[in-house]
Amino acid sequence: ARVDRTPAKASNVTAFVRGSDRSLAPVVVSTPRSAWWRCAGERGGGLACWLEAVRSLARANPRRDCHFVAFSGHELGWLGMLDYLRRRPDLIGRAHLWLHFGANVGVARQPNMINASDDTLERWAAATMEREGVAVNRRARRGTTPFGEAAFVHRGGGRYVSLVRDNDLFHHPDDRWPDAIDVSALARYARA
C-alpha cells in the first residue's frame, strides 16, 4: 500500500454561554465534527443536536456556565478532544454534566443507546428522550466505557450522558444525504 501524509491544520468549534450563578459547576455539550468520507449520518445528527443545544441554552439564560465544543480529529486518535482537555485540564472533574452527542444520532432505521455515568443521569436522559417520542433501545451497563470522546470523561471520573446509534453506512462513502438520515427522528432528538 502506498501512503502519503499531508500536514494540515484543524480546529475545534467552541462556544460559551455564561451562567447567572458562576458558583455552580458548568455543563459541557460536545460532539465530534470530523470523520471519514461524507459522514452525513455519522456526524450530521450530532452536529444538528449540538447546534440546537447551543441555541436553546443561549436563549434560556442558564444558571450554570455552558461550554460547547465540536471536536476535530475524532478519527485521528481524538486529537481535538485531547487538545481541548490539555487547555482545560480540570474541566472533567469540575463539570456538573458532560452531554455528548456521539455517532449516528438520527440515522435511519437503527437502534440507539444511552451510556451514562450514573442512574440519575440515565433516568433523566431516557425520560427526556421518551417525552419527545425517541425510544430508548439500549442502556449500557453501568461502568461500561462509552464510545468516542465520552470515554475520556468516563476515565476521568466525570458525570456524563453519551448518546449513540448504529449505522449500516458507518465509515462508508455512501453515508450521505438524504438516505442516511431520518429527519423526523433527528428532529425528535434535537427537541429532547
C-alpha positions as CSV (number, residue, x, y, z in Angstrom):
1,A,0.0,0.0,0.0
2,R,1.2,3.5,-0.8
3,V,0.6,6.1,1.9
4,D,1.0,9.9,1.7
5,R,0.9,12.2,4.6
6,T,-0.1,15.8,4.2
7,P,0.3,18.3,7.1
8,A,-2.9,20.1,7.8
9,K,-4.5,22.3,10.5
10,A,-7.8,21.6,12.0
11,S,-9.9,23.4,14.6
12,N,-12.4,22.6,17.3
13,V,-15.5,24.7,17.2
14,T,-16.3,26.2,20.6
15,A,-18.9,28.4,22.2
16,F,-19.6,29.6,25.7
17,V,-22.8,30.8,27.4
18,R,-22.2,32.4,30.8
19,G,-24.5,31.3,33.6
20,S,-26.1,33.6,36.1
21,D,-24.6,31.7,39.1
22,R,-20.8,31.3,38.5
23,S,-20.5,29.3,41.7
24,L,-22.3,26.3,40.1
25,A,-20.4,23.6,38.2
26,P,-20.6,24.0,34.4
27,V,-22.3,21.9,31.8
28,V,-20.4,20.7,28.7
29,V,-22.1,19.8,25.5
30,S,-19.9,18.1,22.9
31,T,-19.9,16.2,19.6
32,P,-17.3,15.2,17.0
33,R,-17.3,17.3,13.8
34,S,-15.0,15.3,11.6
35,A,-15.0,11.8,10.2
36,W,-14.2,9.8,7.1
37,W,-15.9,10.5,3.8
38,R,-19.1,12.5,3.7
39,C,-20.4,11.2,7.1
40,A,-23.9,12.7,6.9
41,G,-25.3,10.1,9.3
42,E,-22.2,9.6,11.3
43,R,-21.7,13.3,12.2
44,G,-24.7,15.3,10.9
45,G,-27.2,14.3,13.6
46,G,-24.8,15.0,16.5
47,L,-23.9,18.4,15.0
48,A,-27.6,19.3,14.5
49,C,-28.4,18.4,18.1
50,W,-25.3,20.2,19.3
51,L,-26.4,23.4,17.4
52,E,-29.9,23.1,18.9
53,A,-28.5,22.8,22.4
54,V,-26.4,25.9,21.8
55,R,-29.4,27.8,20.5
56,S,-31.7,26.6,23.3
57,L,-29.3,27.3,26.2
58,A,-28.3,30.7,24.9
59,R,-31.9,31.7,24.9
60,A,-32.6,30.2,28.3
61,N,-30.3,32.4,30.4
62,P,-29.0,29.3,32.2
63,R,-27.9,29.3,35.8
64,R,-24.8,27.3,35.0
65,D,-21.9,28.2,32.6
66,C,-22.3,26.2,29.4
67,H,-19.3,25.0,27.4
68,F,-19.9,23.8,23.8
69,V,-17.3,22.0,21.7
70,A,-17.4,20.2,18.4
71,F,-14.2,18.3,18.0
72,S,-11.9,17.9,15.1
73,G,-9.6,14.9,14.7
74,H,-12.1,12.4,16.1
75,E,-11.0,9.8,13.5
76,L,-7.3,10.6,14.2
77,G,-6.9,9.4,17.8
78,W,-9.3,12.1,19.2
79,L,-6.8,14.9,18.6
80,G,-9.4,17.6,19.1
81,M,-10.6,16.2,22.5
82,L,-7.0,15.8,23.7
83,D,-6.2,19.4,22.7
84,Y,-9.4,20.7,24.4
85,L,-8.6,18.9,27.6
86,R,-5.0,19.9,27.6
87,R,-6.2,23.5,27.6
88,R,-8.8,22.8,30.3
89,P,-7.3,20.1,32.5
90,D,-9.8,20.5,35.3
91,L,-13.0,20.6,33.3
92,I,-13.9,16.9,33.5
93,G,-13.7,17.0,37.3
94,R,-15.5,20.4,37.6
95,A,-18.4,19.7,35.2
96,H,-21.8,19.0,36.6
97,L,-22.7,17.2,33.4
98,W,-21.0,16.3,30.1
99,L,-23.6,15.7,27.5
100,H,-22.1,14.0,24.4
101,F,-23.8,13.5,21.1
102,G,-21.9,10.6,19.7
103,A,-22.0,8.8,16.4
104,N,-25.1,8.4,14.2
105,V,-27.7,10.4,16.1
106,G,-30.8,10.4,13.9
107,V,-29.6,7.7,11.5
108,A,-32.5,5.9,9.7
109,R,-33.8,2.5,11.0
110,Q,-31.2,2.0,13.7
111,P,-31.4,1.3,17.5
112,N,-29.9,3.8,19.9
113,M,-28.0,3.5,23.2
114,I,-27.6,5.6,26.3
115,N,-24.4,5.4,28.2
116,A,-24.5,7.3,31.5
117,S,-22.2,7.6,34.4
118,D,-25.0,7.2,37.0
119,D,-28.6,6.1,37.4
120,T,-29.9,9.6,37.9
121,L,-28.5,10.9,34.6
122,E,-29.6,7.8,32.7
123,R,-33.2,8.2,34.0
124,W,-33.1,12.0,33.1
125,A,-31.9,11.2,29.6
126,A,-34.3,8.4,29.0
127,A,-37.3,10.4,30.3
128,T,-36.4,13.4,28.1
129,M,-36.0,11.2,25.0
130,E,-39.2,9.3,25.6
131,R,-41.2,12.5,26.2
132,E,-40.2,13.5,22.6
133,G,-41.0,10.1,21.1
134,V,-37.5,8.8,20.9
135,A,-37.4,5.2,22.0
136,V,-34.6,4.0,24.2
137,N,-33.4,0.8,22.7
138,R,-30.4,0.0,24.9
139,R,-28.8,1.2,28.1
140,A,-25.1,0.5,28.5
141,R,-24.3,-1.5,31.6
142,R,-23.1,0.9,34.4
143,G,-19.4,1.3,34.4
144,T,-19.0,0.4,30.7
145,T,-16.6,2.7,28.9
146,P,-18.5,4.7,26.3
147,F,-17.5,5.1,22.7
148,G,-15.6,8.1,21.4
149,E,-14.7,11.2,23.3
150,A,-17.1,10.3,26.2
151,A,-14.5,7.6,27.2
152,F,-12.2,10.4,28.3
153,V,-14.9,11.8,30.6
154,H,-15.6,8.3,32.0
155,R,-11.9,7.6,32.6
156,G,-11.5,11.0,34.3
157,G,-14.4,10.2,36.7
158,G,-16.7,12.8,35.3
159,R,-20.5,12.8,35.1
160,Y,-21.8,12.2,31.6
161,V,-24.6,11.1,29.3
162,S,-23.5,9.8,25.8
163,L,-26.0,9.1,23.1
164,V,-25.1,6.9,20.1
165,R,-26.8,4.9,17.4
166,D,-25.7,2.2,15.0
167,N,-25.3,2.9,11.2
168,D,-25.1,0.4,8.4
169,L,-23.0,3.0,6.5
170,F,-20.6,3.8,9.2
171,H,-17.2,4.9,7.7
172,H,-18.6,4.3,4.2
173,P,-18.6,6.7,1.3
174,D,-22.4,6.2,0.9
175,D,-23.1,7.8,4.3
176,R,-24.8,10.8,2.7
177,W,-27.9,12.9,2.5
178,P,-30.8,12.1,2.2
179,D,-30.7,8.3,2.6
180,A,-28.6,8.2,5.8
181,I,-30.8,10.5,7.9
182,D,-34.2,10.0,9.3
183,V,-35.2,13.7,9.6
184,S,-38.2,13.2,11.8
185,A,-36.2,11.1,14.3
186,L,-33.4,13.7,14.2
187,A,-35.9,16.4,15.0
188,R,-37.2,14.5,18.0
189,Y,-33.6,14.0,19.3
190,A,-32.9,17.7,18.8
191,R,-36.1,18.7,20.7
192,A,-35.2,16.3,23.5
